[in-house]
């Protein structure tokens, strides 16, 4: 079940809460570790965040029931967000998605996504916030952020932690002309 936490019209984003993620968080974190280990076998010299054009986290984890259910939640949120923006749902839509799996000093600095829509799913975000130029989001387990692309942002660690901060990032686009881009998969 998905609940809408916040629909911010000023900054054009929506935050959702996934009961599925919250209820299954320990098992999902284990699946994320397995996915990261699998990624490192395929790409031993790459970071799972910055290799986003080489894989899609939902194809890498295609046999995980938890990732299947999280994908369903994500697609529900994408459709809801587009509907709130009065955007036609009958035209093609693709997603690229990746695993952010970071220690405290590895969290993301200022960067941008040159895609129509961008967001992230908080699995184990630790005590952190995502800072945009004009606003910030306090990250919480099970919360999905969905908004416009092209917005500079970074992650700030609010309290030191051990282990990894785990989120799933995603971008959506209406045009996918790069036949060789293996990270994009169709949604609608």
C-alpha positions in Angstrom: 0.0 0.0 0.0 1.2 3.5 -0.9 0.3 6.6 1.0 0.9 10.2 -0.2 2.9 12.0 2.5 3.3 15.3 0.7 2.3 16.9 -2.6 4.5 20.0 -2.8 3.1 22.1 -5.7 5.7 25.0 -5.2 8.6 22.7 -6.0 6.6 20.2 -8.0 7.3 16.9 -6.2 5.4 14.3 -4.3 6.6 12.1 -1.5 5.0 8.6 -1.0 5.3 6.1 1.8 5.5 2.4 0.9 4.1 0.1 3.6 5.6 -2.8 1.8 9.2 -1.5 2.3 8.6 -0.6 5.9 7.1 -4.0 6.7 9.9 -5.9 4.9 12.9 -3.7 5.5 15.3 -6.2 7.0 14.8 -8.7 4.1 15.0 -5.9 1.5 18.3 -4.7 3.0 19.6 -8.3 2.6 18.4 -8.3 -1.0 20.2 -5.0 -1.6 23.4 -6.5 -0.2 23.0 -9.4 -2.6 22.4 -7.0 -5.5 25.4 -5.0 -4.6 27.6 -8.2 -4.4 26.2 -9.3 -7.8 26.9 -5.8 -9.3 30.5 -6.0 -8.0 31.0 -9.4 -9.8 29.8 -7.9 -13.0 31.6 -4.5 -12.6 34.4 -5.0 -10.1 35.9 -1.5 -10.8 32.7 0.5 -10.8 30.5 2.2 -8.3 26.9 1.1 -8.5 25.7 4.7 -8.5 27.9 6.0 -11.3 27.5 2.9 -13.5 23.8 3.6 -14.0 24.0 3.4 -17.8 25.4 -0.1 -17.6 22.6 -1.8 -15.7 19.1 -1.4 -14.2 18.7 -2.4 -10.6 15.3 -4.0 -11.4 16.8 -6.3 -14.0 19.8 -7.1 -11.8 17.3 -8.2 -9.1 14.6 -9.6 -11.4 14.2 -12.8 -9.4 13.7 -11.0 -6.0 10.1 -10.9 -4.9 10.9 -7.8 -2.8 12.3 -5.9 -5.7 9.3 -7.0 -7.8 7.0 -5.5 -5.2 9.1 -2.3 -4.8 9.0 -1.9 -8.6 5.2 -2.2 -8.5 5.1 0.5 -5.8 7.4 2.7 -7.9 5.3 2.4 -11.0 2.2 3.3 -9.1 4.0 6.4 -7.8 5.2 7.3 -11.3 1.7 7.0 -12.7 0.2 9.0 -9.8 2.8 11.8 -10.2 2.3 12.0 -13.9 -1.5 12.1 -13.4 -1.1 15.0 -10.9 1.0 16.8 -13.5 -1.8 16.3 -16.1 0.6 14.3 -18.3 -0.7 11.8 -20.8 -0.2 8.3 -19.5 -0.8 6.5 -22.9 2.6 7.5 -24.4 5.8 5.5 -23.8 7.8 5.9 -20.6 11.1 4.3 -19.7 13.0 4.0 -16.4 16.7 3.8 -15.6 17.4 2.9 -12.0 20.4 2.1 -9.9 21.5 1.2 -6.4 23.1 3.8 -4.2 25.2 1.9 -1.6 27.4 4.3 0.3 29.5 4.7 3.4 29.3 8.1 5.2 32.1 9.7 3.2 30.7 8.4 -0.1 27.3 10.1 -0.1 26.5 12.1 -3.2 27.7 15.7 -3.6 26.1 18.3 -5.8 24.9 16.7 -9.1 22.0 16.9 -11.6 19.9 14.4 -13.6 19.2 15.5 -17.2 16.0 13.6 -17.4 12.3 14.7 -17.4 11.6 13.1 -14.0 13.9 11.9 -11.2 13.5 10.4 -7.8 14.7 7.9 -5.2 13.4 5.2 -2.9 14.8 5.2 0.7 15.7 1.8 1.9 18.1 2.5 4.7 18.8 6.2 4.3 20.3 6.6 7.8 20.0 10.0 9.3 20.3 12.1 6.1 18.6 14.6 4.0 18.6 15.4 0.3 19.3 19.0 -0.3 18.0 20.8 -3.4 18.8 24.4 -4.2 15.5 25.7 -2.8 14.3 23.0 -0.4 15.4 19.8 1.3 13.9 16.3 2.0 14.4 14.5 5.3 15.0 10.9 4.2 13.0 8.1 5.9 12.8 4.3 5.4 10.1 3.4 2.9 9.7 6.9 1.4 9.8 7.5 -2.3 10.5 11.0 -3.7 9.3 11.7 -7.2 9.8 15.1 -9.0 11.1 16.9 -12.0 14.6 16.3 -13.3 17.2 18.9 -14.0 17.4 20.0 -10.3 20.8 20.2 -8.6 20.9 18.2 -5.3 23.2 16.5 -2.9 23.0 14.2 0.2 23.9 15.5 3.7 24.7 13.1 6.5 23.0 14.3 9.7 24.5 11.7 12.0 27.5 9.5 11.5 26.7 5.8 10.8 28.2 2.4 10.3 27.4 0.2 7.3 25.9 1.6 4.1 23.3 4.1 3.3 21.0 2.4 0.8 18.7 4.1 -1.7 17.5 3.3 -5.2 17.7 6.2 -7.6 15.7 6.4 -10.8 15.1 8.6 -13.8 12.1 8.5 -16.2 12.0 9.7 -19.8 9.5 9.8 -22.7 12.2 9.3 -25.4 14.6 6.5 -25.5 16.5 6.7 -28.7 19.7 5.0 -27.6 19.4 1.4 -28.6 22.6 0.5 -26.8 21.5 1.9 -23.5 21.0 -1.2 -21.4 19.9 0.7 -18.3 16.5 1.8 -19.7 13.5 -0.5 -19.4 9.9 0.3 -20.6 7.3 1.2 -18.1 4.2 2.3 -20.0 
